[in-house]
Amino acid sequence: MDSSYLMTDIDVAKFVVNGYHLLELDLPDGLNEHIAEQLDNLDSNPGDAITDVVPELWQALDHPAVQGVLLSLLGEDYEVQSHRHWHCKQPGSGHMNWHQDSTNNRDIHINRFLGLYYPTDITPDMGPTVIVPGTQFRNAPTDRMSTYSNIRGQVPLVVKAGTMAFTHYDLWHGTAANSSSIKRHMIKFLFRRTKDNAAPTWSHDPEALNHPTDWNGKREDAHNILTFGNPIGVSQSDHYKERTIRRQCWNHLMGEAT
């Protein structure tokens, strides 16, 4: 693995805090368009077999930048799981309620996460995926989440063709309505850790957490991101709890006992 494709301490700290990471892949000319055309022409959803029906999707999964993220966050011998799914949001379709893909039992470690590949540009009217950064460590009953509307800090994934969005498995998400005349395609992949880290597997600086604490919140380094990051503006008492969970998650990635 070319180390230039590995995540940095800042990248990893932001993923721990926000629960997502975006990559714009420099795929071969015409590949995104070719994949989108094949998806447009499908008569039914092949489910887990989508990579058999559209094998060019492996070129996105095999991109070194994707492999760099997987190695950085899941360690060596990570697994691309067999479950994958084509999400096609038809023109005129409504929104999808907020939900978490996992059960209501938050995992303070990063042992699996999703990769969402978009073969076309996604505009606000195409029913983009909408995520709520920082909610991956927060529990909420599914029946309550289905009654929520807009949430402060939500981020619509309005992205360019060839984007891979990595999202924590427990991150709150849904979709907006598709009011356009265009099918919105997204392919969901699932990745899993197979063994605990013995040491950091990203591009790590041993002094990453030794920077001074910046109480004005202007420094962007791993220590201050883990300490002060508050993407949805939770209360002070909740923020204390989140900081503890973040450090446990970071320590686990570092290969330290938690």
Buried (B, 14 or more C-beta within 10 A) or exposed (E): EEEEBBBBBBBBBBBBBBBBBBBEBEBEEEBBEBBBEBBEEBEEEBEEEBBEBBEBBEBBBEBBBBBBBBBBBBBEEBEBEEEBBBBBBEBEBEBBEBEBBBEEEBBBBBBBBBBBBBBBBBBEBBBBBBBBBBBBBBEBEEEEBEEBEEBEBBBBBBBEBBBBBBBBBBBBBBBBBBEBEBBBBBBBBBBBBEEEBEEBBBBBBEEBBEBEEBEEEEBEBBBBBBBBBBBBEBEEEEBEEBBEBBBBBBBBBBEEEE
